[in-house]
Amino acid sequence: MNSIHRIGLAIASLATVLVVGSAFVIGGYLSAGTIASAATASSGPTDPPTEAPNATSAPTLEPQTIYIESVPTPATVTIGKTAPPATRTIPKLTPKATPPVIHVVVPGPTGEDDGGGDD
């Protein structure tokens, strides 16, 4: 990598750090400003004005009827007789039988089977 590329990479990295950092700083100032303006707007004991109670200013609320559907009762299950506990039987171990021996007769290189040894 050439030295010009290294300088360009360093400048680009520095610019990225500055842009991201300034975005965080500006975001912090903006959020602090909205919190401060909300705090100044709600500061001070200001009670809402109260009206003298009149017969005409009382709200007229009609009663509401709410219907609640009851939960159905679950079906009952009657158990008459329980099954006896299962017994576990361990099978007896039997000795393994020896496998059968299979004799294969292969003809010699001459194609004949003389039934003899390697003579």
C-alpha positions as CSV (number, residue, x, y, z in Angstrom):
1,M,0.0,0.0,0.0
2,N,1.4,3.4,-1.0
3,S,1.9,6.2,1.5
4,I,-0.8,8.3,-0.3
5,H,-3.3,5.5,0.3
6,R,-2.4,5.4,4.0
7,I,-2.8,9.1,4.3
8,G,-6.2,9.0,2.5
9,L,-7.4,6.1,4.8
10,A,-6.3,8.1,7.9
11,I,-8.2,11.2,6.7
12,A,-11.3,9.2,5.9
13,S,-11.2,7.5,9.3
14,L,-10.8,10.8,11.1
15,A,-13.7,12.3,9.1
16,T,-15.9,9.3,10.0
17,V,-15.1,9.6,13.7
18,L,-15.9,13.3,13.6
19,V,-19.2,12.9,11.8
20,V,-20.4,10.1,14.1
21,G,-19.2,11.9,17.2
22,S,-20.9,15.2,16.2
23,A,-24.1,13.3,15.6
24,F,-24.1,12.0,19.1
25,V,-23.3,15.4,20.6
26,I,-26.1,17.1,18.6
27,G,-28.5,14.4,19.5
28,G,-27.6,14.9,23.2
29,Y,-28.1,18.6,23.0
30,L,-31.5,18.2,21.3
31,S,-32.8,15.7,23.8
32,A,-31.5,17.8,26.7
33,G,-33.2,20.8,25.2
34,T,-36.6,19.1,24.9
35,I,-36.3,17.8,28.5
36,A,-35.4,21.3,29.7
37,S,-38.2,22.9,27.8
38,A,-40.7,20.3,29.1
39,A,-39.4,20.9,32.7
40,T,-39.8,24.7,32.4
41,A,-43.3,24.4,31.0
42,S,-44.4,22.1,33.8
43,S,-42.6,24.0,36.6
44,G,-44.6,25.9,39.2
45,P,-47.6,24.9,41.1
46,T,-50.3,25.8,38.7
47,D,-53.7,24.3,39.6
48,P,-56.4,24.1,37.0
49,P,-59.2,26.5,37.6
50,T,-62.1,25.0,39.5
51,E,-65.7,25.9,38.9
52,A,-68.3,26.3,41.5
53,P,-70.5,23.2,41.6
54,N,-73.8,23.9,39.8
55,A,-76.7,21.7,39.2
56,T,-76.4,22.4,35.5
57,S,-72.7,21.7,35.2
58,A,-72.8,18.3,36.7
59,P,-72.1,15.6,34.1
60,T,-75.0,13.3,33.4
61,L,-73.7,9.8,33.3
62,E,-76.2,7.0,32.5
63,P,-75.6,3.7,34.0
64,Q,-74.1,1.1,31.8
65,T,-75.0,-2.6,31.8
66,I,-72.2,-5.0,31.3
67,Y,-72.9,-8.6,30.5
68,I,-70.3,-11.1,31.6
69,E,-70.5,-14.7,30.3
70,S,-69.6,-17.1,33.0
71,V,-67.0,-19.8,32.5
72,P,-68.5,-23.2,31.8
73,T,-67.7,-25.9,34.3
74,P,-65.3,-28.5,33.1
75,A,-66.6,-32.1,32.5
76,T,-66.0,-34.5,35.4
77,V,-64.1,-37.6,34.9
78,T,-64.8,-40.6,37.1
79,I,-62.2,-43.3,37.5
80,G,-63.7,-46.6,38.5
81,K,-60.8,-49.0,38.8
82,T,-57.1,-48.4,38.3
83,A,-54.9,-50.9,36.5
84,P,-52.4,-52.9,38.6
85,P,-48.8,-51.7,38.4
86,A,-46.8,-53.2,35.5
87,T,-44.2,-55.6,36.5
88,R,-40.9,-55.6,34.6
89,T,-39.4,-58.9,33.6
90,I,-35.8,-59.2,32.8
91,P,-35.2,-61.7,30.0
92,K,-32.8,-64.5,30.8
93,L,-29.5,-64.4,29.0
94,T,-28.8,-67.3,26.7
95,P,-25.3,-68.1,25.4
96,K,-24.9,-67.2,21.8
97,A,-24.8,-70.0,19.3
98,T,-21.7,-70.4,17.2
99,P,-22.3,-69.4,13.6
100,P,-22.3,-72.2,11.0
101,V,-19.1,-72.7,9.2
102,I,-19.3,-72.5,5.4
103,H,-16.6,-74.2,3.2
104,V,-16.1,-72.6,-0.2
105,V,-14.1,-74.6,-2.7
106,V,-12.4,-72.3,-5.2
107,P,-10.9,-73.8,-8.4
108,G,-7.2,-73.3,-8.9
109,P,-5.6,-71.2,-11.6
110,T,-5.8,-74.0,-14.1
111,G,-9.5,-74.2,-13.7
112,E,-9.5,-77.7,-12.3
113,D,-10.3,-78.7,-8.8
114,D,-8.2,-81.6,-7.8
115,G,-9.4,-81.6,-4.2
116,G,-5.9,-81.8,-2.9
117,G,-3.4,-79.5,-1.3
118,D,-0.9,-77.1,-2.8
119,D,1.2,-79.6,-4.7
